[in-house]
Amino acid sequence: MIVVTATALHRALADPGTPPLRPLPPEAAELLLRSNAPARLAAHLRAVHDVAAQLLDWLGQDYPDLVVDDRAVRFGAATHDIGKTRHPEELSGPGSRHEPAGRELLIGYGVPPALARFAASHARWDSPDVTIEELLVSLADKVWKGRREAELENRVVDRLATVSGQQRWAAFLALDDVLARIAEEADARLDFQSRYPVD
């Protein structure tokens, strides 16, 4: 059974996907292998990571004055649900026990707290001290499957309008446009994820 799971995990990490998904950062992939993560989790993290990378590409082009730690966003998106290795029931059902468990797991592997925080914060984007990096990981974790979260998007719009000097409505339209484009491929990402077993 472990051999089958490891093989499926390796496939989920290497499968180019349709549309093509970017590979996870090597250190994130290594953590999933060390944790013997379910292949479904690796596929999910690939999808969210790819969406986060698309958002970063767009921000770099259209909002170059927005200071974002790209590495942190990519790593955060690639590991935000790693706590589900300890709470696999949350792979196919609701629950939030994976959030603190993921942070603890990452810190236990020597990941700095500044990077491990995304595992605990990706569902808490409404916190008053949320960073732009946390907002982007949370946003990627919603829109990868076509889900739109107005309050979360409004927080991102506020940051974009502030840094760019744009009218808020212009920043809203710009974000709405990129999210709609990303959401168009949600079914393909969901199909990619569903090809891999939960256990």
Rosetta blueprint (number, residue, H / E / L):
1 M L
2 I H
3 V H
4 V H
5 T H
6 A H
7 T H
8 A H
9 L H
10 H H
11 R H
12 A H
13 L H
14 A H
15 D L
16 P L
17 G L
18 T L
19 P L
20 P L
21 L L
22 R L
23 P L
24 L L
25 P L
26 P H
27 E H
28 A H
29 A H
30 E H
31 L H
32 L H
33 L H
34 R H
35 S L
36 N L
37 A L
38 P L
39 A H
40 R H
41 L H
42 A H
43 A H
44 H H
45 L H
46 R H
47 A H
48 V H
49 H H
50 D H
51 V H
52 A H
53 A H
54 Q H
55 L H
56 L H
57 D H
58 W H
59 L H
60 G H
61 Q H
62 D H
63 Y L
64 P L
65 D L
66 L L
67 V L
68 V L
69 D L
70 D H
71 R H
72 A H
73 V H
74 R H
75 F H
76 G H
77 A H
78 A H
79 T H
80 H L
81 D L
82 I H
83 G H
84 K H
85 T H
86 R L
87 H L
88 P H
89 E H
90 E H
91 L H
92 S L
93 G L
94 P L
95 G L
96 S L
97 R L
98 H H
99 E H
100 P H
101 A H
102 G H
103 R H
104 E H
105 L H
106 L H
107 I H
108 G H
109 Y L
110 G L
111 V L
112 P L
113 P H
114 A H
115 L H
116 A H
117 R H
118 F H
119 A H
120 A H
121 S H
122 H L
123 A L
124 R L
125 W L
126 D L
127 S L
128 P L
129 D L
130 V L
131 T L
132 I H
133 E H
134 E H
135 L H
136 L H
137 V H
138 S H
139 L H
140 A H
141 D H
142 K H
143 V H
144 W L
145 K L
146 G L
147 R L
148 R L
149 E L
150 A H
151 E H
152 L H
153 E H
154 N H
155 R H
156 V H
157 V H
158 D H
159 R H
160 L H
161 A H
162 T H
163 V H
164 S H
165 G L
166 Q L
167 Q L
168 R H
169 W H
170 A H
171 A H
172 F H
173 L H
174 A H
175 L H
176 D H
177 D H
178 V H
179 L H
180 A H
181 R H
182 I H
183 A H
184 E L
185 E L
186 A H
187 D H
188 A H
189 R H
190 L H
191 D H
192 F H
193 Q H
194 S H
195 R L
196 Y L
197 P L
198 V L
199 D L
